[in-house]
Structures are given as structure tokens and as C-alpha cells.
Amino acid sequence: MGNWDKKLALLAFLNGRIYRILSAIAGLCLLQLVASAQEINAYKTISSGNFSNILIWNVFDGSTWIPATSLPDSSNDIYIDQTHTLTLNLNAAVKNIFINSETGAGQKLRLNSFNLDIYGSLQAFSGAAPGTPTGTWNSQNWIGNSFNSTITFKGESRIIIPLNAWSGFSTNSRYSVIFDPGPGVELIIEEPFKALSFTVKSGTLRQKLDRNVFPNFCPTLSFNTETTVYGTGPFGVFTIEPGATFISDCNTNIIFRSNSSSAGLFDLQADGIMVLEGTNPRIEAANFQMNGKIIFRGGDSPKNFLNSSFADAGIPNRIHDLELQGVHNLNLSTELFISGNMVKTGTGNFLSNNSHIFAVGPSEQNIGPFPLTVSSLTIQKTGGRIRVSDDLTINRTFFMNSGSLDLSGNILSINSSSQGGINYSGGSWRNAALFRYLNIPTSLNEVNGTFPFEDTKNGGVRKVQLLGNTAGGILEIRFTEYKGAEYNSNFDDSDGTPILYRLFSYFQFSGLTPSSNPMELRISADQLIVDDVDDLRIVATGYAAQGSHLDGLDPTLLWARRLIQLEDLAIGNYTVGSFRTLSILPVEWINFEAIRRGSEVSLNWEVLGEQEYTFEIYRSDGNISNWRLIGSASKSLAGTSLFQFSDINFYNHESYYRIKSSNQEGQESWSNTVRVIPLPKTHSSVKIYPNPYFSGPIHIEIPEKERNTALEVELLTFTGDKIYEGKIGLADLEKLLIQVNPGNYILRVSQNNKSWVIRWIRK
């Protein structure tokens, strides 16, 4: 801002609308006396006209302004003088650009759907060029004049919007801003900046807090406020593209449309980074898409998670990667949905005792290195696995819905508050040193009494269920895993039935308040080869288990069952047994792998056996619960045999494969499960504007050489409902988008073996 901007801002602060607080009135008076000095070879306009018209330019030779003999380029400063309008009629590049901003100056820079590269700074001035640095007082269409009209900052690390030479009063800014200096380069803004959209394409953009005034002043990134042109309510998109970084030192006023209206969309794309240095950062946006990494660091006090405060703002609680750096703790949101990693690299800690964490999405996730304590935890993953590197404590409820939790040899504790428990509907956990169920419910059922341990040595999910009434206390379960089974156990069950098979992996129970209440204990024989569910029994490790046998249940879940008094549950070890050795097929799986080869997946497996076997190949897309038969093979085995199968219908989804073998007697055996990850999605080079869309025409840009070819289009809602699918021309696609109902959409466009994915918002 200039000096008068600061005076006006002080008045605005007194009225509750702050742009800037004066640090010293004397400093402002001194600033009025200081004028800029132009560089040698700087250009200024002497009349309105096109950029390429050499007659509108004068150049400074060190002592005077003389007519230009060549056009300005990236090594030259340019001044757009008082009553002139400069129109781009081609893409151009300059060093520093100085624009007269006096009230009533009218439109000064008509970008005309072209791009202006800036290798220096963007500044405003008053008076005749070179004038005096000042804020942007112009509320007309001062710079513009469309979404396609762009200013791109390139070049070396520097301040691009200097202190006291710009402001946020240019409310009618009709242009888009791109920050694209390249990797390793940092661009700094020190004054408010307003446009139609902002895109951090490469390098780092830093929003530098002015700490020399009180309250500290944030150079807000905000958006056009012409409601008659761009509608009322949230508007404007701020994007951080893959490989780019945005750093904000601020707390309030990081991003909004106006001081009472939110931005339309904050889009942190995959592999993009946002670094928050403030202690209580707020971004006011109606929609958040945060698929990159958020880093909290710096500051001089404990931090709170990113938030919003405007009435029309969304809640920024769905993120991908989260990292905490430095010495200060971070209070997490009451609810936080995370689809990536949660890590720390300093001595500060995540304060999550009052947070409900949701682990979601298809990606592998890592949490650590630190013990994690949360209020509640929901695991609802469509693929991948979430891993913790230390003990995991859940004070209230553990919602285990889908996916896999790897405890990495640590302790899992739940319900220390006595106000929760486990709520099981799917999924599993593995590598638990100990499972501790505090304040166990007095009545256990299939929802609050199922404990799904993965048997990593033998395959399958070795679920445990306890059904019945308890006397409270603490239930502790240890699962000890050993590969293989004993095929000649040679002991009898308590009813005299000879036991000929038992699995080496076993469970131990402790901690429950003793009671004579009967309890049904179940252990699943998942992925063990069972001829008949009635063969299954719960046995101990070499002797009969406590209690009495109950018939096996469910040919899919394969429950072995036993009735036992609660006070006897802590006696001995418990595992899956059988009174027939034929429960295990003699085929031995030596190796199984899946290799993606372009659009196909090659499956290779090696087995050891001695008779005729049929192999059925199964695939599940997105998770491990939707298995479909995709092929088969048969062979008479005599020792070690190799097999290969090509899945030519691989659709570039995350997919899982496993194989079932069976002999002529119907005995079966399953391989382990392998995963194939999809190829990275092509980043969009198709642009839609306006986005978000309110009214008026829609414009779609595609690569020039592709414009005359029909488009294969698929339009879906964010929930996956298909709105349209088919071939369509560009003009018809624009009409289609105008007609759809308000909402959030995913647009897939394919053409000439290329494809693009665009997020589009219809308000």
C-alpha cells in the first residue's frame, strides 16, 4: 500500500475492517517525499496503444526520455503513465512493471487474453512516471480483461509485490495470476493481491507477514468482488500444482474473496505442498481439495490446525499428507479425514486426544514416529494399509469398517474413557504386540466383540469373536504367529474326539473380571482349506481347550466355536483345529507375483504338488472384498510347476489378485494376495472457465491441434453418479455444462489416445 492506503486502512481498522495498521505516521509523511528513480533503458508509455506499437514507447537513456527504437523485453522496466491504456496484442515479457493507479485512471493494462511474463516486480505509482510508490486505488477494470488474461511471474528469487507499492483495493481485477519461476525459486508478496484466480505452478510462493506493525499485517490473496459480473457468494480458485509450494506466515486473511465472502475453491493438488507458519491459520474457501502435503512449522507458540471462520466457508478437514516440524505442538481438528501420511520431524507433538481421526482412501499410510492417542479412530480404506510406528491409544470408539491396520509390533488400546468400544463391520489389523480393550462392555456381540487379527504367517484373517455377557474389566488378547500346522496332533478333545490337525498360530486371553457367565468363543479359519465347516474345532496347543465344542458355522467365514466360562478363558492357548488331516491340501505355494506390463498384468506362480490340480484366478478392484473369477488353468503336477496368466482386462485401477487351487476330490488351497497399483493419472491440460461457474458463457480450452476432433466425454458427480457419457463436440460440451444442476463434478475428456481429468464446480 501507499501512504494514503495506510491512512485509510487505519480508519478501516477502527471500523472493524482492517487492511493495514500504520507503524509510524512520520514514516508515511517521509514516504510522500520519496519518488522512484527509473533505470537506464526503462520504458514508459507516451500514449495509449498496442504493446507492439513502437510509437507509444519512450526509453530512458540515463538523462532524458527519448523515442524507442525497439520493443521492451524481460530486461526492461516499463511504466504505464497516467491516462494511458496499454493493450497486449501478443504474449510479452518485461522486468518490473509500474502502473499508474490514481483514482479515475481507467483501465491501464488490457491483457486481451494474452500473457505477460514478469521477471521483476509488479508495482503501482501516482503522479507522472516514474512517480511515487503507492497502493492500488482503482476500483474499475484497471487490469484485465478475462480469465484468459494472465500475468506470469518467472525468473529468480525475489520480492514480486513490494511493501508500500500495491494493495487489495483493486477490487475489479479481471485477470489470472500464475507463479511459475521454476524449481528452487522463491517469490515473495508483501502486499494484498487480488485477481480472478491464482496458480502456483512451480517453485515457492511466500506470503510474508509484516511483523513491524501491530497487529501483524498479512498480504491477503483475494478475488474479484464484482458481484454483477461474477455473482454473489464464494468466488475464485487458488491452486497449488504438483511440485509447487505455497508458504504462508499468516493467521487470518490468508485467502478469501472479500472480508465477508469466501473463495470458491482452494485446490492443493497431489504432490503440491502448503507450509503454514502461523499459530492459528485460517483460509476462507467454500470448497477444499487438499490432495497434497500440509506442513506446520515455525512460529513462537503452540499451533491450531487449519480452520475457516466465514459463514459461507467449508471445513478444511479432509487432507492427504500432514507433517509437523519444529518444537511446537499442533492441536488437531475435532474431526480430521486423512488419506496419506501423518509424520513429525521435530520435538513438537500432535495433540489429538479430542480428535476423531478418519483413515480413508486407497493409499498406503504411515503414522509416526510417535505414539498416537486419539478420541476415536475410523479406518475406512478402499485399499492400501495404514501403519503406525508406536503404540496406538483410542480413548473412545474404534470404528473398524474396511482396510488394514499394521501395528508394527506395538500395542493397540481402546476405550480408556469407558464411553466407547470397538465398532466392527469389516477390515483387519496385523502385527499387534497386544490388544487391550479397557472397560469392556457388559454385553459382547458381533459388532463390539469382533477382533480381526491377520495371520501373516499362514494367510487369512484370524478373526476372534466373544459373544455373551461379561462382568467388565480389561480384555487383553495376544496373538502369537507361527507358520504351518501340526498334522498328527495325537490328542483328544474334551468330548473324546481325536484331534489330528492344529494351526501353530494361537491366541491368549487375560484381564477380564472372573465370572461363571458362559461365553461363546469363535476363531475364523479364513483361507485355511476346510472340507466341511463341521470339521473345525477350537483346541489348545497340544491339548484340549477349556470349555466344550460347538459345531462349526458359516462356510464362508469358517467359524470354529467353543462354549467356555468367562473365568476359564485365561487358561491356556486357543487355536484352530480339526479331527481330519484332509483339512489342509498338500499343494505348496512357492511363489506368486503380479507384474504390470503396459495395459496388461502378468501373473506368475510356482507350486509343489503330486496330482491333477485346477487353478482359478480371482481379481478384486479397489479393495479386497469384491473378488471375481477372471480365468483358470489345469495341470497334472509332479513336483515343482510354473504357471503364467495374462489379465488383458486390467483397467488401471488398484487391483488385487489371488489364486485358488483344487484337486479332483474338491480339496482347495488359496495363494497369498498380491496388489497391482495403477499408473499415475495424466494431469489435465484442458481448462474450463469460469470454474466455479455461476452464469453466462462457459469456455473450454484444449490443445490447439486437438480442437477439431470429437471428444469422448464422461461427466460424473463427486459421489460417482454418471451424468453423461458419449462423444460430443467442444461447443456441445460447453452447452452441456451450462445445463447441469449446481454441484461438484468430475469431467473426463479423452481424445486421440490422450485423456484429461478436470474438477468442475457448478454453483
Order of alpha helices (4+ residues) and beta strands (2+ residues): alpha-alpha-beta-beta-beta-beta-beta-beta-beta-beta-beta-beta-beta-beta-beta-beta-beta-beta-beta-beta-beta-beta-beta-alpha-beta-beta-beta-beta-beta-beta-beta-beta-beta-beta-beta-beta-beta-beta-beta-beta-beta-beta-beta-beta-beta-beta-beta-beta-beta-beta-beta-beta-beta-beta-beta-beta-beta-beta-beta-beta-beta-beta-beta-beta-beta-beta-beta-beta-beta-beta-beta-beta-alpha-beta-beta
